[in-house]
Structures are given as C-alpha cells and as structure tokens.
Amino acid sequence: MGQVNRRAVLLGGAAAVSAAALSSTVPSWANARTLAAAPAIRDPFQLGVASGDPLPDSVVLWTRLAPAPLNPDGFGGMPDAAYTVDWEIANDQAFSSVVQKGTATAARASGHSVHIEPAGLEAGREYFYRFKTGGYISPVGRTRTAPAAGAAVDQLKYCFSSCQHWEEGWYHSYKGMLADDPDLVLFLGDYMYEKKSGRAAAERNPRKLAFTDDVTSLAQYRARHAQHKTDADLQNAHAMAPWIVVFDDHEVMNNWNGTTAPATAARKTAGFQAFYENMPIRSTAKPSGASIRLYRQFGWGNLARFHMLDTRQYRNAQVPDPSGSAGPSCTDMRSTSRSILGTAQEAWLLKALETKPAKWDFLGQQVFFATRDGDGNKATCESPDSWQGYEASRDRIAKGIVDRKVPNPIVLTGDVHRHWAADLRRDYFNHSDPVFGSELVTTSVTSNSDTATDPSSAWLSNNPHIKYCRGKRGYVRVTASQTQMRADFMTVSDTSEYDFSKVTLAADRSYVVEAGKPGLQKV
C-alpha cells in the first residue's frame, strides 16, 4: 500500500469522537448495541489498536479499554463492569466492504483487553479493522495475513527492534518504521521496563514515569505497559502492520530465569498476565500462573519462516560473571546439562529445522548468540546472561542447523543496546571454521549505552566474525527476496530531542547475505 493511503489510515483514523458526532457515520452494526448495564465511560481507546501473529487465514486484532491509562490501580479508569466491544474487519479503510464483524466482552479480570482472532480470511492480503464501544470508535488499524504455505513470494520487508525505556528518549525509531512501510514488525524484548532509569543526567531523561517504584504487582505492570502504549509513534507503528512479539527480562524483572522462588514466581505471574493483556498475541499464549507459551513459528509462503524463541522462561540460572577468567563458572557455562531454551523448546526447534519449506529461516530471540571474546583465550569465558553462558545449548542448536543443512539461517537478536552484525561458526576460536549463518542484532529504541565503547582493534582481531558494532539508538530493516537478504542498520541521531526535524534517521551500515552463500557482505 502506498504512503498516502497508509497515512490516511493512521492519521485520519487516529481520534475517537463522541457518539453524537458519529451519528451519521456509525455503521448499522454498531447502532444496534446497548450497554445499559455498564456505566458510561470517556474515550476508552487511549492505547490505540494493534494486530499480530499473522497466519494465512487469521490475524489477532487487539485493543484495551483505558480512558485513564495511568491510574495506579492498573484498570485504566474503567469501572468494575464488563463492556461489549464491537469489531469489524474490512477490505478497505472506508469500511465499505466489511468481511467480518462481531462482538467481544472486555472484562475487568483481563484488564478490559480484547483479543479477536477472526478465521477464514484470505491469505496474503491487506485488511483494515476497528473497534467500537460506549459510543466511541477506535483508530483504524491496517494489518495483513501471511501468504499461504508454499505460496510463491518474491519479497518480504520487515523491521525489528527491542528495548524501549520510557524515561530514556523519544521513540523516533517508529517514525522511521512508518516511513519504511514494512509488511511485518518484530519486537524482541524489553517492551517496557520494570524499573526506573539508572541514568543520572536529568537532560538525558526527556520524560518521566508516572510512578518510579519498581514494578512488582499486576496493577503496576498494567499501568507501566499502559504508559508505554500512550506514545503516539508506538501506537502508529502498531496500527500500520502486524507485530510478532516476544519478551526478554524487563517485562518481569532484570535477568530473571527459570528458577521458581516464590517472589520470582509471583512477579512472573503478574508480568505474564500484563504482557498478554497488552500484546496482540493469540489465546494459545494466555498465561497460566507463572507459565506462558511464547515460542512459536510463522511462515511467509515459500520465502521466510520465523522461529520465535523464549530464552528466559526455561533457562537454567545464570552463573556468576567470570569476567574473562577461568574456573568453576566457566565449567558451569559449558556444562552439557544446562540449557537456555529448555529441553522441550530445543527439541521443538530442532524438529522444525528438519523441514525446509522456505528460503530463509529467521530465529527471533532475545540475547547475543555469537561469541564475543575479549582476550582470545579459549580457557576463559564471559557474558553468562547470553548464549555464551549456555555453550552446550548453543552448540546443540548450531550443530542441528549444520547437520540438517539449513540453507539460510539468520539469528535476530535484541537486548544489548547496540547494533551488531556477526557471522556464525561452531568454533569461534578457530577463525577458519566454516560460517554457517549470520546474526543481526538490533540496538535499542531508547534504552541507552552511553558508557559503551567501540571495540578496539585488538578485540576485533580476536573476533573476526564480528563485522559491525554501533552504539546509537535505532532498529534494523530487513528486505528478503529469493536471491538475497539485505539488512539496513537504522540509527537515530538523538532520542532526547523531541523535535524530529532536528533529528537524523538513516542507515548507518548495510549488509547482504546471498541465498545459499553464508556470510555477511557489506553493501
């Protein structure tokens, strides 16, 4: 769809108005609804709309009713009542060709969130959707279904990002994505932060949290998610295309893992519930206490397949940081009994990789996969919170990819607040070991790394598989075709500057991978 059409959707449909103002435009399906049992509310669509988890015949449509999103009780200003929400999905943004419509109940127990999963849609096509309740109509969202399994697809453009601390900047990355007009957006973790910014300089915190306490309760998790969702650029990005999301640690607490201490379990239960309520994900991911099923796969015709992984929930506990030394921590990091994915998820991924339905296999996940070696000494180790902290688990996946002759594997990563590009090997200390794939690491949307220094020449000589590192904010734009994949590392010059006319957003570096020829090539 062209830019004019897209902006008409995102800007023209951006404001909900009163029932009286809509009396001549509200469709007949909406006029028939009455909500006499529920108290009247103000405009409940302050958090916008979103779609996600696209399948060939279905896509999730999401909204959450919240006339006062920052209320500390987490209910967004909604009374203690259930509300009927009408929805419709159409072929056109004017809704003159509605293909499906229905009603759902927004209940207090689910934070008045709504997840619609219309079935029977046409594969590989664009749709428009909206919601209505209490005399208000939501913004209009645009979405699309995935192409049918095996369908010929010439090109896919998607963007991926991670790490957006509210206090640490404006979300200019999403203005860039809006201009890119992608088919799909991936978010790889730290959608919100459970804690306040640790940055001391006031000028580096252009906006403030509604409350600065660390998030521990369901009410607080809901309110923190809601504050992030009030950002207009984030809302527009959600409304322009379907998203596929996974979490990392800060949606619950810093550096959490698969241990089940009572305090951790309680925070997981609250964090998972709020995450589900605020994301366009399927009911199959609805949490059960301190458990949520987030690892899943999506196909894009014969061109691409996405394996979305969960590297937090099932991992063994991290070992103490060995800081480049040898000893018991290194022995533990290399133990064959340890896993970052857990036994079931590892088996699920390796089983899927036995088939090759698409040209490209993208592994969307949270933490650094390739080795970053500071001293060139194989006896020492570092980075226990990444895949390096689970070396045997990483090698099982790498070996599985190589043994199964997966032709074009690309790992997609977030977490580290810097852009990185790397080639993948089984043995990173053998610099002639064959390259079997590549890793693209997105920097953060806002979460900063001001103190991080660029790698030295000595460090790079120990890591020749690392092709690029950049400590700016931004995202990665990927364009995949049947012959190559191109990655543009987009950077924002200044996320503390509110006036976007004073900000530069452009590709800092670009790489391609030719289909069937592993390894990054600088453009």
N, C-alpha and C positions, 0 to 999 in steps of 0.2 A: 504494500500500500504506500502511496506517495506521502510526502511530508505534509502537504496541505490537509489531506484527509485525516492524518494522524493528529495533527494539532487541533483540528476542529473537534475531534473526539475528546482530547484531553483538556482543552481549554473551554470549548463550548459547553461541555457537559460537566464542568467542574463544580458548579454550585447547586446545592439543593435549595428549593424555594418553598414557599408556603402552599398549602392546598388551594387557597383562593387564587393565587397567581397561576396555578396549574389547571384551573378548572376547565379551560378549553383545550388542554393538551394531554391531560391524564388519560391513558387508554382505558377502554371499557373494562378490561380485565382488572384494573386497579380500582375503578369506581365502585365495584361490587363489594369490596372488602370493608368490614366494620371491625373496630377494635374497642367496642363499648366496655369490655371487661378490664381493659388496661388503661392506666392514667395517661393523659396527654403528655407528650414529650416535645422538647425542642428538636431542632435538626439533629438527627441521630447519626448522620453519615460523615462525621468529622474525621474518621480514619480512612475514608476512601473505599476503594474496591480493589480486588486482586483476583488473579486466576493462576492456576498452576497444575503441575503433574499431568501434562497433556498425553493422552492416548489417542489412537486413531479414531475412536468413536466417542471420546469423552474428554472433558477437562473440568477441573474443580473451579467453581465460582465462589468467591469469598467476600464477606463484609462483616463488620462488627458494629453493633449499635452503641454509640457513645456520645451523647450530647455534651458531656463534660469530661473529656478523656483523662484529665489529670487528677480527678478526685482520688484521694488517698485510699478510699475503701476498695479501689480496683474495679468498681462496677460502672465507671464512666458516666455517672449521672443518670443511670437507668433505674427506674423504680423496681421494686421487688414484684415483678409480674412477667408473664410470658407475652410476647408480641408476635403477631402474624406478619411475616415478611413475604411480599410478592416478588417474584423474579421472572425475568424473561431473557431469552437469548435470540438474536436475530441475525439475518444475513447482512443487514445494513445498519449504519449508525442512526438513521432516522426511525428505525424500528417499524418500517412499513412492511417488512417481510419477517414476521416472528416465526421461528421454527419450533420453539418450545417455551412453555411458561408453567408456573406452578406456585406453590406456597410452601413456606417453611416456618418453623417456630423458633424464635430466638429466646432462649431460656436463660434465667439468671445463673443456673448451675454451670453453664458453658460460657459465662461472661457475655451473654447476648451475642455470641458469634454465630455466623451462618456459613455452612459448607454445603454447596449444591454440587451434585455430580450427575449432570444430565448425560444420558446414554443415547446411543443411536445417532450421533452426529456424523456428518460426512468427514472422511479422512482428509487431512492435509489442506484444510481451508480456514479462512478467517471468519470470526464471528464477533458480535458485539453483545454486551449484556448490561443489565442494570437491575436495581432493587427498588422497592417502594414499601414504606410503612408510615403510618401516622400522618398521612398527607404530604410526605416528603418523598422525593425521587432522588436516588443516589447519582453520583457522577456516572458517566458511561465508560465502560471498560472495553478494550479490544483484546481478543485472545485468538488462539488458533489450535486446532487439533494436530496431532502428529500425522505424518504420512503413513499410509498403510504399510504393514510389514512387507518388506521386499519390493515396495514401490520404487521406481527409478527416481532418484532425487539428485539434481545437479549441484545444488549449493545449499548450505546452511550457515547463517550468521548468528552468532550468539555472543553475549558478553558475560563475564563473571567477575565477582567482587567478593569482598569479605571485610569484616572488622570496621564497624561504624560507631565509634563512641560519640554520644550526643554532644558532650562538652568540648570535643577537640576539633570542631570545624564544621563548615557547611558542606552539604552533600552535593558538591558540584559535579562529582562523577556521574550522577544521574542525569544532569543536563547533557553530558556527553553521550550517554546511552540513548537518550531521547533523540538526539540528532542522528545517531547510528541506525536507529530503527531496526533493531535485531528481531529475529524470529523467536528468540528464547533468551531468558536470563537465568543464570545460575548464581546462587548465593551460598558460599562455602563456610559460613560460620561466623559467630560473634555479631549477630544481627543487632543485639543490644548488649550493654554491659551491666553487670550486677553491682558494680562498684563505681565510685566517683573517679574522676581523672586524677592521676598522680602528678600531673604537670603543675609546677608551682607558678609559672608566669601567668598572671591574670590576662595579659593581652593574647595569650595563646588559647584561651577558653572563651570563644565568642558568644557562647550561650550556656545557660545553666540548667541543671537538672531541677525538676520540680521538688524533689526531696533528695538529699545527699546520703542518706543512710544506705548501707549495703543491703541489697535486696535479699530477703530470706523467706517471705511469706507469699502466698498466692496473690493476695491483694497487691503487694508491691511489685511482683513480677508482671501482673496485668497492667499496672499503671506505668511501669517503665517501658513495656512494649508499646503502650498507647502513646507515650510521649514521642517515641521514635516515629511512630506512624503519622504524627501530625505534620511531619516535614513534607512540604509541597512537592519537592523534587522526587522524594522517595515515593509519594503517592502516584505521581505521574509515571514513574518507571514501572510501578506495579500495574498501572492501568493500560500500559502500551503493549504488553506481551505476557505470555505465561511465564511463571517462575518455577524453578525446581530448587528447593532449599534443603540444606542440612544444617545442623548446629555444630558448634565447637564447644568450648568450655564456658565462656562468659554468659551464655544463656542460662547457666545454672550457677557455677562458681569457678574461680580460677583453678585450672589444672586438675579438675576432678577426673575420676577414673571409675573403674568397675567395682570398687570396694563398696560395701553396703553398711557402713557405720550409720547408726540411727540418724545423726544430724545430716549426713550427706543424703541419705535416703529421703528424708523429709524435704530437703531442698530440691532433689531430683523430681519428686512427686509434684511439687508446686511449679517448678521450672518447666517440666514437660507439659503440664496442663496448660500453662500460659502460652507456651510455644505453639501448641496445637491450636489453641483458640485464635491466635493471631497470624497464622500462616495458611496459605492456600494449598493445604495438603489433604490427602484422601482419608476417609474414615478408617482405612486399614492402619493408619498411623495414630489413631486415637489412643492415648496412653492408658495403661492400667497401672495405677500407682506409680512406682519408681521404675517403670519399664515402658519403652516406646519403640516401635519398629520403624526405623527411618531408612535402613538400607534397602534399596530398590533399584529397578532398571527401567530405562525408557529407550525405545527405538525411534529412529528418524529415517524410515524407509530403508533403502539399501546403502545409505550414506554414513550414518552415525549411530552409535549405541552409547548410552550413558550408564555407567555403574556408579550410583551414588552411595558412598560408604559412610559408616559411622565409626570413627576412630576414638571415640570417647567412652561409650557406654559399656563396652565389653573388654576393654584393655586391662591388663594387669597393672598394678600400681607402679608409678614411675620410681626408678631407683634414685638415690641421691646423686646430684650432679657431680660427676667425677672431674670436671673442669680440665680435660685434656691429660689426665693421669691414668695409670694402670691400677689394677687392684680389684677388690670384690665387686665394685659397681660395674666394671667392665665385664666381669664374668657373668653377672646377672643380666646385663643388657644383651648378652649373646646367648643366653640360655635358650635351648630349644623348646622349653616348656612355656615360654612367655609369648603372648600374642597381643597385638594392638587391635585386631579385629574380633578376636574370639574364634573359637573352633567352628561354630556354625556359620558365621559370616565368611570366614576364609573358604570353607567348603563350598558355600553358595557362589562366591565369586569365581573360584577355580572351575566349578562345574559350568558356569555360564561361558567362560572363556574357551571351552571345548568347541563351541559353535562359532561360526563367523558369518553372521547374517548381514554385516555392514562393513564398509570400507575402513572406518575409524572406530576404535574403542577408546572412549574417554572415561577415565576414572576420576570422578568428582569427590574430593575428600578434603581433610582439614589441615594436616600438618606435613612438614617437609619430608619428602620421600627419599631423594638422593642424599648421599653423604656430603657433609661439609666438614672437612678435615683441617684442623688448624696447624698441625705440626708435621704431617706426613709420616707419622709413626703408627703403624697398624696395631701396636700393642696398647695404645691409649684410646680413649673414647670421649665423646661429648654429646650434647643435645639429647638428654634422656626423655624429653617430652615429645620428640619427633619419632619417625620410623627408625632412626638410629638407636633409640632406646629399646627397640624390639627387633634386633637384627635378624634373628632366625625367622620371625614372622614375615619380615620384608623379603628375605631370600626365598621363602616358600612362594610368595606371590611372583617375584621376579622369575624364579625357576619355572613356575607354572606358565607364565607368559612365553618364555623362551621354548619350553618343551612343547607347548601347544601351537607354536609357530603363529602366534597372534601377529598379524602383519603390520599394524599401525597403532600401537598403544601409546596414548598420551595421558599422563597424570596431571590433573588440575588441582591446585593447592592454594590455600589461604594462610591465615594465622600470623605470618611473620612481619607484616607491616612494611615490606619492601618487595619490589619486583625482582624476580629471579627467573632465569632460563637455564635449564640444565639438560644434558643427555644422561641416559640411564645405562648403567652397567651392572653386571653381577658383582664384580670385584673392582671397587673404586680405587684401590691401591695399586692395581695393575692397569696402567694408563693405556695399554694396548688391548685391554679386554674389549670384546665387541660391544658396540652400542646396540641396544635392543628397543629403545624408545626414548621419549623426552618428557620433561616435566616443565610445566608453565605455572609459575607462582605469581598470583596477583598481590600487589600491595594493598594497603587498607584504603577504605573510602575516606576515613578521617583519622583513625587511631594512629598516633604518631610514633616515630622512631628517630627523633631529632638527635639522640646521642649516638646512633649507629654510624659507624664509619665505613667508607667503601673498602672492599677487600684490598689488601696490599698485593704487590706483585709476587712476593714470596708465598702468600696464601694462595693466590691464583695458580702458582706453579704446582702446588700440592693438589689442586682441584681443577685440572684441565677440562673436566666435563662441565664445569660451571661456565656458561657463556656470557652471563649478564647479571648485574645487580644494580638496583637504583632505589635510593631511599626517598622517593617522593610519593605523594598520595595519588590514587587513580584506580584503574581497573584494566582488565585485559579484554580485547575484542578479537574473536576468532572467526575466521571465514574458512569453511571446509568445503572442498569440492572432491570430485572423484580422482583428481590428479595430485592435489596438494592441500595442506593445511597452512594457513597464514595466521600468525599471532601478532597483534599490534599492542604493545605495552603503552597504554594511555596514561599520561601524567597530568596532574593539576598543579599549576604553579603556586597557588596559595589557597588553602582551605580556611584561613582565618579572615580573609577578605570577603565581605558579604556581597559587594558589587561585582557581579560576574563580568561586567565589561572591563574590569581591571585584572581579570584572571585569564591565563592562557591554559588551554586544554588541548593537547596534541600527542601524537605517537612519539615517544622518546626513542623506541627501538622496535624493529620488526624482524621476525624470523619466519621462515617457511620450513616445512618438512615435506619432502616429496613422497607420495604414496609408494610404499614398497622399499624405501631407502631411508632407514632410521638415521636420525641425526638432524640437529638444527642447522640451518643455513641462514646467515644474516642477509637481510634484504638491503 
